[in-house]
């Protein structure tokens, strides 16, 4: 049970990437005071959490409606997450976010856009929550998965609030190193999703 929670927590934490998002959050909220930044952080994480819960609850139904098998979605999800990991390793994800700062910061409600989506509940996060939710599991495992997701959203809110309070002390190099480490973890997890999908199709068989 604890292992399932930790695995789900790592998946959500890596794809949401609150530490990597923190500098971007500060950049798009430069016109706000500390109190407004904290409020924006709380509202943004709440909306992002609601979006992910929606896809966790309705994602399987959407796949069924579109006649997409869970195995196909797991394979696609694994490939997408692998591409995200490669982008993170090459620092392309951060660069794209930074290039959009000038446009994004002009939005009236940045808590919803771009913070909640696409920075927090982006394609990778939505894909991961649907992959985890579509995995064969009992009611207890589903509760554990939802708990892990909510725990990550809480951790994200805390990270953004700490970033707001300690804005002048954040070292970009530390963020870059942490982003590289999480990218490697994400790459390994994405490969595991692909292996699980291939196993379900009977393409490969792992012994032991």
Short mmCIF file of the C-alpha atoms (twelve columns), coordinates in Angstrom:
data_MODEL
# 
_entry.id   MODEL 
# 
loop_
_atom_site.group_PDB 
_atom_site.id 
_atom_site.type_symbol 
_atom_site.label_atom_id 
_atom_site.label_alt_id 
_atom_site.label_comp_id 
_atom_site.label_asym_id 
_atom_site.label_seq_id 
_atom_site.Cartn_x 
_atom_site.Cartn_y 
_atom_site.Cartn_z 
_atom_site.pdbx_PDB_model_num 
ATOM 1   C CA . UNK A 1   0.000   0.000   0.000   1 
ATOM 2   C CA . UNK A 2   2.782   2.417   0.930   1 
ATOM 3   C CA . UNK A 3   4.721   1.438   -2.194  1 
ATOM 4   C CA . UNK A 4   1.694   2.202   -4.394  1 
ATOM 5   C CA . UNK A 5   1.290   5.602   -2.733  1 
ATOM 6   C CA . UNK A 6   4.970   6.455   -3.185  1 
ATOM 7   C CA . UNK A 7   4.939   5.359   -6.838  1 
ATOM 8   C CA . UNK A 8   1.833   7.419   -7.645  1 
ATOM 9   C CA . UNK A 9   3.210   10.370  -5.676  1 
ATOM 10  C CA . UNK A 10  6.478   10.298  -7.636  1 
ATOM 11  C CA . UNK A 11  4.644   10.109  -10.973 1 
ATOM 12  C CA . UNK A 12  2.446   13.106  -10.178 1 
ATOM 13  C CA . UNK A 13  5.247   15.100  -8.566  1 
ATOM 14  C CA . UNK A 14  7.560   14.615  -11.531 1 
ATOM 15  C CA . UNK A 15  5.059   15.489  -14.272 1 
ATOM 16  C CA . UNK A 16  3.561   18.440  -12.371 1 
ATOM 17  C CA . UNK A 17  7.096   19.564  -11.494 1 
ATOM 18  C CA . UNK A 18  6.292   22.158  -8.787  1 
ATOM 19  C CA . UNK A 19  9.967   22.996  -8.234  1 
ATOM 20  C CA . UNK A 20  10.529  23.625  -11.931 1 
ATOM 21  C CA . UNK A 21  7.286   25.612  -12.117 1 
ATOM 22  C CA . UNK A 22  8.189   27.861  -9.173  1 
ATOM 23  C CA . UNK A 23  10.533  30.208  -11.118 1 
ATOM 24  C CA . UNK A 24  7.953   30.524  -13.903 1 
ATOM 25  C CA . UNK A 25  5.263   31.218  -11.308 1 
ATOM 26  C CA . UNK A 26  7.377   34.046  -9.907  1 
ATOM 27  C CA . UNK A 27  8.003   35.413  -13.399 1 
ATOM 28  C CA . UNK A 28  4.304   35.602  -14.325 1 
ATOM 29  C CA . UNK A 29  3.345   37.145  -10.986 1 
ATOM 30  C CA . UNK A 30  5.937   39.919  -10.849 1 
ATOM 31  C CA . UNK A 31  3.154   42.516  -10.789 1 
ATOM 32  C CA . UNK A 32  1.559   40.967  -7.681  1 
ATOM 33  C CA . UNK A 33  2.470   41.490  -4.041  1 
ATOM 34  C CA . UNK A 34  3.291   38.560  -1.741  1 
ATOM 35  C CA . UNK A 35  -0.265  38.185  -0.469  1 
ATOM 36  C CA . UNK A 36  -1.656  38.114  -4.003  1 
ATOM 37  C CA . UNK A 37  0.989   35.603  -5.064  1 
ATOM 38  C CA . UNK A 38  0.031   33.265  -2.217  1 
ATOM 39  C CA . UNK A 39  -3.642  33.550  -3.142  1 
ATOM 40  C CA . UNK A 40  -2.803  32.868  -6.789  1 
ATOM 41  C CA . UNK A 41  -0.747  29.816  -5.801  1 
ATOM 42  C CA . UNK A 42  -3.611  28.376  -3.736  1 
ATOM 43  C CA . UNK A 43  -6.250  29.055  -6.376  1 
ATOM 44  C CA . UNK A 44  -4.078  27.708  -9.191  1 
ATOM 45  C CA . UNK A 45  -3.274  24.439  -7.439  1 
ATOM 46  C CA . UNK A 46  -6.936  23.970  -6.482  1 
ATOM 47  C CA . UNK A 47  -8.102  24.410  -10.082 1 
ATOM 48  C CA . UNK A 48  -5.316  22.149  -11.369 1 
ATOM 49  C CA . UNK A 49  -6.308  19.499  -8.821  1 
ATOM 50  C CA . UNK A 50  -9.943  19.724  -9.924  1 
ATOM 51  C CA . UNK A 51  -8.922  19.266  -13.564 1 
ATOM 52  C CA . UNK A 52  -6.876  16.182  -12.729 1 
ATOM 53  C CA . UNK A 53  -9.647  14.681  -10.596 1 
ATOM 54  C CA . UNK A 54  -12.041 15.167  -13.510 1 
ATOM 55  C CA . UNK A 55  -9.767  13.226  -15.864 1 
ATOM 56  C CA . UNK A 56  -9.124  10.585  -13.212 1 
ATOM 57  C CA . UNK A 57  -12.868 10.011  -12.837 1 
ATOM 58  C CA . UNK A 58  -13.971 10.457  -16.457 1 
ATOM 59  C CA . UNK A 59  -10.834 9.540   -18.380 1 
ATOM 60  C CA . UNK A 60  -11.702 5.849   -18.722 1 
ATOM 61  C CA . UNK A 61  -15.230 6.728   -19.892 1 
ATOM 62  C CA . UNK A 62  -13.791 9.104   -22.478 1 
ATOM 63  C CA . UNK A 63  -11.503 6.348   -23.750 1 
ATOM 64  C CA . UNK A 64  -14.438 3.942   -23.957 1 
ATOM 65  C CA . UNK A 65  -16.537 6.508   -25.828 1 
ATOM 66  C CA . UNK A 66  -13.732 7.044   -28.337 1 
ATOM 67  C CA . UNK A 67  -13.209 3.263   -28.587 1 
ATOM 68  C CA . UNK A 68  -9.609  3.453   -27.337 1 
ATOM 69  C CA . UNK A 69  -8.321  0.488   -25.336 1 
ATOM 70  C CA . UNK A 70  -6.656  1.027   -21.954 1 
ATOM 71  C CA . UNK A 71  -3.579  -0.811  -23.207 1 
ATOM 72  C CA . UNK A 72  -3.265  1.557   -26.173 1 
ATOM 73  C CA . UNK A 73  -3.621  4.528   -23.846 1 
ATOM 74  C CA . UNK A 74  -0.955  3.196   -21.486 1 
ATOM 75  C CA . UNK A 75  1.443   2.798   -24.406 1 
ATOM 76  C CA . UNK A 76  0.633   6.281   -25.707 1 
ATOM 77  C CA . UNK A 77  0.915   7.709   -22.206 1 
ATOM 78  C CA . UNK A 78  4.297   6.081   -21.710 1 
ATOM 79  C CA . UNK A 79  5.592   7.488   -25.006 1 
ATOM 80  C CA . UNK A 80  4.278   10.988  -24.213 1 
ATOM 81  C CA . UNK A 81  5.808   10.948  -20.740 1 
ATOM 82  C CA . UNK A 82  9.114   9.763   -22.230 1 
ATOM 83  C CA . UNK A 83  9.091   12.708  -24.646 1 
ATOM 84  C CA . UNK A 84  8.392   15.052  -21.729 1 
ATOM 85  C CA . UNK A 85  11.334  13.556  -19.837 1 
ATOM 86  C CA . UNK A 86  13.625  14.035  -22.842 1 
ATOM 87  C CA . UNK A 87  12.431  17.644  -23.139 1 
ATOM 88  C CA . UNK A 88  13.217  18.196  -19.480 1 
ATOM 89  C CA . UNK A 89  16.686  16.689  -19.875 1 
ATOM 90  C CA . UNK A 90  17.339  19.016  -22.817 1 
ATOM 91  C CA . UNK A 91  15.837  21.955  -20.875 1 
ATOM 92  C CA . UNK A 92  13.346  22.558  -23.728 1 
ATOM 93  C CA . UNK A 93  10.337  22.478  -21.390 1 
ATOM 94  C CA . UNK A 94  11.694  25.299  -19.237 1 
ATOM 95  C CA . UNK A 95  12.747  27.303  -22.291 1 
ATOM 96  C CA . UNK A 96  9.250   27.116  -23.807 1 
ATOM 97  C CA . UNK A 97  7.728   28.265  -20.533 1 
ATOM 98  C CA . UNK A 98  10.135  31.194  -20.253 1 
ATOM 99  C CA . UNK A 99  9.505   32.249  -23.855 1 
ATOM 100 C CA . UNK A 100 5.814   32.574  -23.038 1 
ATOM 101 C CA . UNK A 101 6.248   34.666  -19.916 1 
ATOM 102 C CA . UNK A 102 5.577   38.040  -21.557 1 
ATOM 103 C CA . UNK A 103 2.301   36.878  -23.096 1 
ATOM 104 C CA . UNK A 104 1.135   34.825  -20.137 1 
ATOM 105 C CA . UNK A 105 1.700   37.535  -17.555 1 
ATOM 106 C CA . UNK A 106 -0.875  39.813  -19.179 1 
ATOM 107 C CA . UNK A 107 -3.781  37.486  -18.413 1 
ATOM 108 C CA . UNK A 108 -6.285  38.802  -15.866 1 
ATOM 109 C CA . UNK A 109 -6.607  35.521  -13.978 1 
ATOM 110 C CA . UNK A 110 -3.228  33.820  -14.148 1 
ATOM 111 C CA . UNK A 111 -4.252  31.402  -11.395 1 
ATOM 112 C CA . UNK A 112 -6.396  29.593  -13.960 1 
ATOM 113 C CA . UNK A 113 -4.333  30.323  -17.074 1 
ATOM 114 C CA . UNK A 114 -1.445  29.709  -17.332 1 
ATOM 115 C CA . UNK A 115 -0.788  28.443  -13.771 1 
ATOM 116 C CA . UNK A 116 -3.511  25.808  -13.328 1 
ATOM 117 C CA . UNK A 117 -3.328  24.864  -16.983 1 
ATOM 118 C CA . UNK A 118 -1.058  24.283  -18.780 1 
ATOM 119 C CA . UNK A 119 1.782   24.776  -16.271 1 
ATOM 120 C CA . UNK A 120 0.430   22.437  -13.558 1 
ATOM 121 C CA . UNK A 121 -2.348  20.369  -15.155 1 
ATOM 122 C CA . UNK A 122 -0.681  20.143  -18.539 1 
ATOM 123 C CA . UNK A 123 -0.778  17.325  -21.090 1 
ATOM 124 C CA . UNK A 124 1.808   15.253  -19.219 1 
ATOM 125 C CA . UNK A 125 -0.042  15.535  -15.888 1 
ATOM 126 C CA . UNK A 126 -3.408  14.726  -17.471 1 
ATOM 127 C CA . UNK A 127 -1.875  11.771  -19.294 1 
ATOM 128 C CA . UNK A 128 -0.286  10.428  -16.112 1 
ATOM 129 C CA . UNK A 129 -3.475  10.693  -14.067 1 
ATOM 130 C CA . UNK A 130 -5.438  8.849   -16.748 1 
ATOM 131 C CA . UNK A 131 -2.761  6.149   -17.019 1 
ATOM 132 C CA . UNK A 132 -2.688  5.608   -13.253 1 
ATOM 133 C CA . UNK A 133 -6.486  5.680   -13.035 1 
ATOM 134 C CA . UNK A 134 -6.804  3.173   -15.877 1 
ATOM 135 C CA . UNK A 135 -4.488  0.659   -14.222 1 
ATOM 136 C CA . UNK A 136 -6.283  -2.449  -12.935 1 
ATOM 137 C CA . UNK A 137 -6.728  -1.892  -9.201  1 
ATOM 138 C CA . UNK A 138 -9.159  -2.311  -6.372  1 
ATOM 139 C CA . UNK A 139 -11.033 0.415   -4.546  1 
ATOM 140 C CA . UNK A 140 -8.246  0.773   -1.984  1 
ATOM 141 C CA . UNK A 141 -5.612  1.310   -4.689  1 
ATOM 142 C CA . UNK A 142 -7.825  3.920   -6.347  1 
ATOM 143 C CA . UNK A 143 -8.167  5.776   -3.050  1 
ATOM 144 C CA . UNK A 144 -4.400  5.612   -2.611  1 
ATOM 145 C CA . UNK A 145 -3.930  7.063   -6.109  1 
ATOM 146 C CA . UNK A 146 -6.299  9.951   -5.436  1 
ATOM 147 C CA . UNK A 147 -4.619  10.542  -2.084  1 
ATOM 148 C CA . UNK A 148 -1.205  10.699  -3.732  1 
ATOM 149 C CA . UNK A 149 -2.483  13.183  -6.305  1 
ATOM 150 C CA . UNK A 150 -3.998  15.434  -3.630  1 
ATOM 151 C CA . UNK A 151 -0.793  15.173  -1.605  1 
ATOM 152 C CA . UNK A 152 1.208   16.346  -4.613  1 
ATOM 153 C CA . UNK A 153 -1.156  19.265  -5.192  1 
ATOM 154 C CA . UNK A 154 -0.749  20.227  -1.518  1 
ATOM 155 C CA . UNK A 155 3.028   19.961  -1.881  1 
ATOM 156 C CA . UNK A 156 2.815   22.096  -5.035  1 
ATOM 157 C CA . UNK A 157 0.900   24.815  -3.207  1 
ATOM 158 C CA . UNK A 158 3.483   24.759  -0.407  1 
ATOM 159 C CA . UNK A 159 6.386   25.005  -2.889  1 
ATOM 160 C CA . UNK A 160 4.801   27.972  -4.670  1 
ATOM 161 C CA . UNK A 161 4.026   29.720  -1.392  1 
ATOM 162 C CA . UNK A 162 7.599   29.197  -0.168  1 
ATOM 163 C CA . UNK A 163 8.839   30.531  -3.515  1 
ATOM 164 C CA . UNK A 164 6.710   33.644  -3.027  1 
ATOM 165 C CA . UNK A 165 8.070   34.206  0.473   1 
ATOM 166 C CA . UNK A 166 11.690  33.497  -0.436  1 
ATOM 167 C CA . UNK A 167 11.732  34.910  -3.956  1 
ATOM 168 C CA . UNK A 168 15.094  36.624  -3.661  1 
ATOM 169 C CA . UNK A 169 16.879  33.527  -2.339  1 
ATOM 170 C CA . UNK A 170 16.025  30.964  -5.066  1 
ATOM 171 C CA . UNK A 171 19.047  29.799  -7.027  1 
ATOM 172 C CA . UNK A 172 18.195  28.916  -10.660 1 
ATOM 173 C CA . UNK A 173 21.038  26.363  -10.739 1 
ATOM 174 C CA . UNK A 174 19.479  24.337  -7.925  1 
ATOM 175 C CA . UNK A 175 16.187  24.270  -9.803  1 
ATOM 176 C CA . UNK A 176 17.986  23.124  -12.961 1 
ATOM 177 C CA . UNK A 177 19.744  20.238  -11.179 1 
ATOM 178 C CA . UNK A 178 16.516  19.095  -9.527  1 
ATOM 179 C CA . UNK A 179 14.712  19.240  -12.868 1 
ATOM 180 C CA . UNK A 180 17.356  16.953  -14.424 1 
ATOM 181 C CA . UNK A 181 16.990  14.400  -11.609 1 
ATOM 182 C CA . UNK A 182 13.202  14.334  -11.884 1 
ATOM 183 C CA . UNK A 183 13.509  13.965  -15.677 1 
ATOM 184 C CA . UNK A 184 15.558  10.781  -15.253 1 
ATOM 185 C CA . UNK A 185 12.959  9.377   -12.834 1 
ATOM 186 C CA . UNK A 186 10.163  10.273  -15.251 1 
ATOM 187 C CA . UNK A 187 12.000  8.571   -18.125 1 
ATOM 188 C CA . UNK A 188 12.299  5.353   -16.113 1 
ATOM 189 C CA . UNK A 189 8.621   5.438   -15.148 1 
ATOM 190 C CA . UNK A 190 7.551   6.084   -18.744 1 
ATOM 191 C CA . UNK A 191 9.564   3.093   -19.942 1 
ATOM 192 C CA . UNK A 192 7.816   0.993   -17.296 1 
ATOM 193 C CA . UNK A 193 4.421   2.114   -18.653 1 
ATOM 194 C CA . UNK A 194 5.504   1.061   -22.147 1 
ATOM 195 C CA . UNK A 195 6.717   -2.311  -20.868 1 
ATOM 196 C CA . UNK A 196 3.416   -2.857  -19.021 1 
ATOM 197 C CA . UNK A 197 1.485   -2.076  -22.198 1 
ATOM 198 C CA . UNK A 198 3.588   -4.445  -24.291 1 
ATOM 199 C CA . UNK A 199 3.134   -7.141  -21.658 1 
ATOM 200 C CA . UNK A 200 -0.643  -6.677  -21.755 1 
ATOM 201 C CA . UNK A 201 -0.535  -7.165  -25.533 1 
ATOM 202 C CA . UNK A 202 1.602   -10.262 -25.138 1 
ATOM 203 C CA . UNK A 203 4.414   -8.737  -27.203 1 
ATOM 204 C CA . UNK A 204 6.939   -9.319  -24.427 1 
ATOM 205 C CA . UNK A 205 7.054   -11.499 -21.366 1 
ATOM 206 C CA . UNK A 206 9.079   -10.693 -18.286 1 
ATOM 207 C CA . UNK A 207 10.138  -13.592 -16.126 1 
ATOM 208 C CA . UNK A 208 10.912  -13.210 -12.443 1 
# 
